[in-house]
Structures are given as structure tokens and as C-alpha cells.
Amino acid sequence: MITHVEPTESISPPRAWAEINTSALQHNLRVAHEVWPNIAMMAVVKAGAYGHGLEDIAAIFAKQGVTFLGVANVGEARRIHRAGITIRIYLLGATWSEERREIVEHDWTPCISSIAEARSFDQIAREQGKCLRVHLAVDTGMGRGGFVADHLPEVLATLRTFTGLEVEGIGSHLPSADEDEEFTKKQFLRFAKIIDDLGGPAAFKWRHLANSAGLLGYDPLECNLSRPGLMLYGVSPLPEFQKKLRTVMSLKSRVTLIRELPAGHGVSYGREFVTQRPTVVATIGIGYGDGYPRHVSGHAARVFVRGKYFPILGRVTMDQMMIDVTDAADVCEGDEVELFGPHIPVSEVAAKADTIPWHIFTGITPRVSRIYIDG
Ligand SMILES: *Cc1c(COP(=O)(O)O)cnc(C)c1O
């Protein structure tokens, strides 16, 4: 059943759309809770909920009782707030000074990577007569933000002198939980040791380290909050857990044209593909302008139409691409085409484009309608 279409202008019939299965999303959320039972969750919804639609997805997670929503920036926090969603918002990266007043006003939760940032938040919070809850960010290997471990006791002592701040949590991030098990295990142990050295678990209400791969593949140790993103959207960064998850997004389009080309005829820009035989070519109404990656060109990428797979011919163009349907007499103009979804994992498309599923999801452009279904 279709529950919602975004954007809501007339898009009938859409050329390229993403069906978002909200039941599958809720299933994946339950899986995350089962893998780390009794551990609270920050559902990561940055980058428009990984291209799935920020407000719609945030509302579902809020209803399912996650503890925080993780966003990349104030713009995303603002959109969640304006949608009337009231659960706590956590900012996953550092903040600009211009953003801080608004953060304090709404009691969004920043992670602190520098004393200067903490001082600035402290001042604004005291001006507003508030005590802002913040998390201490620790760099245990990612190299992107946070304090490095050597100076942490002094850092924490300084932060605790700021009366406008409450250091409510401690967090770190895993750079290679899906690539380097040994390093990641050590990182979990190091994070636990850091917490112990700073007063033990009781010193921090929230302790968090794990992204999807961290949650799926490792024990929480002293963590009591997880931060999954990708797995909630149905893709496991660790392939052995993929069968537990359900596909949330299916990227779809339609056959717009069917033509017969003679042998020796080029197909698409650069004429990298030339027909070897008389070939029935179907043109499809989706391209890299919709976020389907142009980089799959020449790597035997395939699409799914009427229960069968068909190869993409030549380069993906901005708004259209061509497939070989010579062997399928039943394919017609108007037929629905799956670019990825239940029959073609997004990880397959990502691999053929030499990138990662996170990149494919977040690259789906606004002209692709998001259609919310439960089923
Ligand atoms: C994006 C992000 C996550 C979620 O990562 P997934 O691999 O998508 O689960 C968790 N924590 C931080 C700090 C992030 O930036």
C-alpha cells in the first residue's frame, strides 16, 4: 500500500522513483535491537536519511522509540524540528560558530572536539540561562574529529569547569569495522579503557562507538548506545549478516522505447558498445541525473524487468540508458524496471561503479520521487 509520495507535485506517471518500504525499515530496526539487546539507539538520518527522505524516515524512527536521531548538520536538525519531531537530535560532526546559538536554543546535542568549541557553547548556554548537554568526542582511530586520548583527563576536567555545559556522553567512531576486525576489536577495548580511566561507565550517561558494522560484528563492552545507519536501510556492511535484513529502497523506472538496431550500430555516447547482431534495444527513463551511477558503464551492470535480468548497453546517460532485450519478446514500452531493490542488491550496483552503497543511496537526486509503501 502506498502511504506517501514525496515531493507531492504532479509526478504522474513518474519516470524514475524510489519505493521506500517502511515495514522493511522497521524490521531492520528490530534486528539492530536484537543484535545488541538492551542498548539504546541513535538512528542515523544524515544526508536525508541516506537518500530515503529525512522527515518521513525520522518520523518513523521517532515513533519506534529510538533515543536520538543522528544528523550531519544544523540544516538537517532544523528540518526534523520543523516536521514536529521532538526526540533528541545529535550532531555527528563539528559545528560552526554561527550555528551554535540555534543549537543551544533547541537543545540539540553537539559532540565536542575542541576546548574552543566547548567554551563557545558554554558562553551561549549561560547567556540563555541554560545548561547544554554535550558529548565528549574521542578520536580512537578515525582521525576526523574528537580529542586524541593522551590529554583526556585534563580535557574532561576543563569541560567540567564550564557551568553552562553538562558532559552527558562520550563517543568515538570506527574507521574500519567492516575491513579490519583485529583493529576494531582493539578499538572497542581501548574505548572501554578510556571510559574506565575517566571514572568508569557511571561517569557518562551515554557511551557510544558503533556504526552498523560495529553493532553487527562486535560486542558492546561498555557502550550503552549504538549509532547504526546503513543497516537500518537494509544493507549490511558485513556480508554475513545481509540475510537478516530486508531491502528498504527499490530504485525504479520504465521502458520508454523499444527499437531494433542492425548489427554494427553504436549505442550511447562514445560508441563504446557496438551491436554484434541485430539487437532489440529498450531505452529506460533514468540516468545519472537521477543518481544511478554513470561509473557502472562497461562493467556488465544489469537491470530487472518482467522477472528477468538484462544488461545495460554502453554508457549511462544523464536521463536515459539502454538495455538489450533481444532475448525477451515480452518486454514492452511502459514496463517497470528495477535498477536496484529486491532482485539487484544496491551493493552490486555500488561494486560495479567502484564505490560503496552509502554513496549510491545518498546520490539519488531530488527529481526521483520517493514513494512510501508498507508491505
Ligand atoms: C555515518 C555515521 C554513522 C553511521 O554509519 P553506518 O556505517 O551507516 O552505520 C555512525 N556514526 C558516525 C559518527 C557517523 O558519521
The ligand as an SDF file (V2000), in Angstrom:
LIG
                    3D

 15 15  0  0  0  0  0  0  0  0999 V2000
   27.5100    7.9980    9.4370 C   0  0  0  0  0  0  0  0  0  0  0  0
   27.8960    7.6830   10.8240 C   0  0  0  0  0  0  0  0  0  0  0  0
   27.3780    6.5530   11.4710 C   0  0  0  0  0  0  0  0  0  0  0  0
   26.5390    5.5010   10.7640 C   0  0  0  0  0  0  0  0  0  0  0  0
   27.3650    4.6850    9.9890 O   0  0  0  0  0  0  0  0  0  0  0  0
   26.8250    3.4110    9.1760 P   0  0  0  0  0  0  0  0  0  0  0  0
   28.0560    2.7680    8.6810 O   0  0  0  0  0  0  0  0  0  0  0  0
   25.9850    3.9420    8.0730 O   0  0  0  0  0  0  0  0  0  0  0  0
   26.0640    2.5770   10.1280 O   0  0  0  0  0  0  0  0  0  0  0  0
   27.6950    6.3800   12.8110 C   0  0  0  0  0  0  0  0  0  0  0  0
   28.4890    7.2570   13.4580 N   0  0  0  0  0  0  0  0  0  0  0  0
   29.0210    8.3380   12.8610 C   0  0  0  0  0  0  0  0  0  0  0  0
   29.8770    9.2610   13.6340 C   0  0  0  0  0  0  0  0  0  0  0  0
   28.7410    8.5830   11.5230 C   0  0  0  0  0  0  0  0  0  0  0  0
   29.2780    9.6520   10.9240 O   0  0  0  0  0  0  0  0  0  0  0  0
  1  2  1  0
  2  3  1  0
  2 14  2  0
  3  4  1  0
  3 10  2  0
  4  5  1  0
  5  6  1  0
  6  7  2  0
  6  8  1  0
  6  9  1  0
 10 11  1  0
 11 12  2  0
 12 13  1  0
 12 14  1  0
 14 15  1  0
M  END
$$$$
